[in-house]
């Protein structure tokens, strides 16, 4: 079993040679990165006001960082321009996504050229989990617009030496069967909603079994039932890619062991927090996934609440990685009068 390519990627980003990353060294690097991230975020008006009371060099420890207030999707939607660290004419891609469950303004996410460059490199590493140079990948995400998510996935795969081809984003079974037969891809990447109808189509199943080694699901909630059905109907491995628009489309990817997401640790810092508060949960407990951007971005986020329920997994991964892993997304955090629960129909994350 191959070691997750995330290890070598993160090692290179923090200046450590080799593929075996030292978790203690990464933790030290991340603390320094959190200091830089907080200082940089304060160049945005929203965080300049919110974090004005902090002393220079904050935080001096991870527990100190955990005392900061979280940022919510509602705040991002309501105060979007105040999150920017660059003039709006420096934004290369502006993404607008309706905020589920509210009549308030939609969320907007801004990506600079530098942000897009990081995303392209992330897609290169993500697909190295299941692809080899020269492999063909059928992409169902829309790719007509420059810097759209399908376009970014294709460009990232090309950096790996893979060959991207693009299919019908509607997931029409007849067109999917034709694309599989024509291009004979080794992998297919799509949102679960794009393949629901195709999984019951005999022509698609036959074509998939004749060519696919893997299906990579992204964007929407992947239930265990859909994972098992896909593997059985298409006769291939199924991988889940964890992402959100606010993460610049990249959060974490399963490795061949299928035991949790390896995380984008040199660009995002992940926590699992109490759904009704801002404090971290006990080790291994289920809570709400929260992340902080570690590299300079057009729109930085500090302790941003995703609404996703998950836990951090204990111990090393069977692939050999010693880095922490995020367990599968269990659903969406739903707050009630009695506390909170986990709902399961849709992660509700900002889809590409």
N, C-alpha and C positions, 0 to 999 in steps of 0.2 A: 504493500500500500504506500502510495506516495505521500510524503510530508506535504501539508498544505502549503501552497506557494505564498500564502500570506506571511509566513515566517521570514523568508528571505526578503520579501518586499519591505516589511516593517524594519528588519535589521538594517537594510540599506538606508532607510529613511532616518534612522537614529544614529547612523554612523558605526554600526557594529558589523564586522566582517563575518561571512559565513551564513549558513542557513539556520543554524540552531540558535535561536534567540534566547537571551537570558532574561527571565521575567523581572528580576530585581533591577537590572539595568534599564529595562523598559519603564518600570515604575518610577525610577529616578528621572528619566527623560520626560515622562508625562507630567510630573510635578512641575518641572521647569517650563514645559509647554503650556501648562495651565496658567502659570504666571504671565507668560507672554500673551496667552489668549485673553485673559482678563484685561490686561493693559491695552491690548488692541481693541477689544470690544468697546472700551470707554471712549474710543474715537467716534463711535456712533451716538447720536443724541439720546437714544433710548437708554443705553447702558451708561452713558456719561452721567445722566441724572440718577439712575437706579443705584449705581455703584460708586457714587461720589464720596461716600463715607469711608471707603476702603483705604488702608495705609499703603504706601509704596511697597512693591514687592509681594503683594498678596497674591496667592495664599502661601503660607510657609509649610503647609501640610495638606494632605488630602482631607482629613477631618475638617480643617478650616474651610476648604473649598465647599464642603458639603453643608456649610451654614448659609450659603448664598440662596436667595429665593430662586425658584424655578421660573421659566418663561413659558407661557401658554400659547397655543395656536390662536386663541382669541386676541391676545395682545399683539401677535404678529399681524393678524388681519386688520386690527383697528389702527395700528401705528406704523404701518409698513415703511413709509419714507424715513422715519426716525431710526430705523434699524440699519440704514445704509452707511457704509464707511467711505463710499466713493460717490462722485457725481452721477446722476442718472444716465448721462450720456456715456459713461464708462461701462454700463451694463451691456453684456453681449447677448444675454437671453433672459427674458422676463417671463416667468411662468405664473399663471393665475389658476387657482384651484378653488372650487366652491367648498366652503367649510361645512361638513356634514352636521346635521342636527341643529342648525341655527339660521336665523334670518339676517344675521349680521353681514358685514362685508366679506368678500372672499379673501382667502390667503393669497399672498403673492410672494414669490421667491425670485431673487435676482442672482444671476451668475455672471461673473466676469470671465475674461479669457483665461485667467489663471485658475479660476474655479473649474472651468471646463477642461483644462489640461489635467487637473487632478482626477476628474471623473473619467477621462479617457484612460488614464493609467490604471485606475481602479478596475474598469471593465477588462483591460488586458489581463490583470492578475486573476480576476474572478473566473474568466473563461479558461484560464490555464489549469483550473481544477479538473475540467472534463475534456479539454481539447488538446490536440497536438498541432504544431505548425503544419499547414497544408490542409487541415480539416475544413469542411464546409459547414456553415451554420445558417439555418433558416430562421429569420427574425420576423416575428409577427407584429412587433410594436411599430406604430407609425413612424416613417422615416423621410417623408417628403420634404419637410422643412429642415433647413440647416440647424444643427444643434438640438433637434428634437431627440427624444430618448432613443428611438430606433436608429437614427443617424449616429448618435454617440456610441451606442453599443457596437454598431458596425465598424466604426473607426477604431474603437478600442480593440476589437478582435483582430483587425488588420495589423495592428502593432504586434500582436502575438504571432502573426504569420498565418492566421486562419482566413478563410474566404467567406465574407458575409453575403448572403442573398436575402431578399426581402419578399415576404408573402403578403397575402391579403389580411389586413388587420381585423377584418370582420370575423375571421375564423370560419368562413364558409367551408363546409366539409369537402365539397367537390373541388374547390380551388386549392384547398390544403393538400388533398390527395394528389392533385396534378403537380403541385410544387414539390412534394416529396419524391414523386416518381421522376420528375424532370431533373432536379438538382441533386438528388441523392445525398442529402446532408447527413453528417454524423451527429449533429445536435440540433435541437429546436429550442428557441427561447420565446416565451409568451407569458401573458397573464393567464391565470386559471380560467377566467371568464371567456377567453378566446378559444379554449379547447373543449369546453363542456359538451357542445354538440358533436364535435369530431370524435370523441371517445366512443360513441355508439355507432359510428359509421364504418361498415365493413371495408370499404375501399380505403379509407384513411388508415385503419388498423393494418391492413395488408401492406400498404406502402410504408408505414412507419416501421413495421417489423422487418422489412427488407433493407432498411438503411440506418435507422437511428441507434446510436449508442446511449444517448441521454436526452432528457428533456429538462430544461432549466425553467422553473417557474419564478416569476417576479411580480412585484407590485401589489397583488391581492393576497388575501388569506388562503393558505394552502392547508386544507383539512387532511388528516391522516387517511380518510376514505378516498379523497381525490388522488392523493399520492399513490395509494395502493392500486386504484383503478387504472391510473395512467401506466404504471409499471406493468400491470397485467395485460392491458389492451395493446400497448405499444411494444412490449417486450424489451424494455430498456431501463436504465437507471433514471431516477428522478432526483433532482437537486432543487433546493429552495434557496433563493437569493433574497436577502432582507434589505429593503431599501425604502426610501421616502424622498419626495421632492425636496424637503428641507435638508436632507443629507446630501444634496446634489446627486441624487439617484444611487448612492452607494453606502451600504452599512455593513453587511457581512454576508459570507457565503459558506455553505456547508462544504466539507471536504469529502473524499471518497468514503470515509468512515460513517458519514451521515449522523454524526453525534454533536449537533449544535453548530451555530454560526461562528466561524473565525471572523474577527472584527477588524475594521479599518482603524487600528489602534494608533497609528501615527498621524491620523488626520481627524479622528473623532474620538472623544473620550466618553465611554458609556457608563451609566449607573442604572441600578434598579432601585426605585424609591417607593416609599409608602404611598399608595394611591390617594390618601386623604391628607398627606403632608409632604414636606420636602426632605425628610430624613431617609437615608438608605435603609433598606430592609435587612434583616439578618441574613447571613451567608446562606445561599441556596433557597431562600424564600421567594415566592412569587410576588411581583410588584409591577410598577409601571416603568417601562424603558424610557430613559432620559439620556440625551447626549449633548455634548459641548463641542463646538468646532475648535480644533487646535491650530489650524493654519490660517494665515490672513485671508479673509474672504470679503467679498463685496457686501455680504450680509452675515455677520457673525451671530451665533446663537450660544447663549450660556444656559446650561441645564434646561434644555428644551424638552417639554413633555410630548411624547409621541402618542400617548393613549394606548399603546400596545402592552399587553400583559405577558411577562416571561420571567425566567429566573436565570441567574448565572450558574453554570454547571461546575461541579467540583472535579479536581484531578486533571491529569494530562489527557489529551485526546488520543484515541487509539492510533491516529496517523503518526504520532510522535511529537506533535506540537505541545509545548509546555505552557502556551498562552491560555488565558482564560477564554471561555466560550459562552455565548449566549444561547440558552435553550430555545426550543421552538416557540414561536409566537402562539400563545394559547387563545388569543382573541382580543377584544377591546375592553378596556376598563369602563365599567358602567357604575356611576355613583348613584346611590339610592339614599333614602331617608335612614335606612338601617345601616348604611356603610357603603360597601362596594362589592361588585361581583364582576365576573368576566362573561361578556357576550361573545358569541362565536360566528355570526354569519359573515362578517367582513371586517378585516382589520381597519377599514376606514381611513387608511393612510393616503396621503396625497399621491394618487396614481399618476404615472407619466402621461 
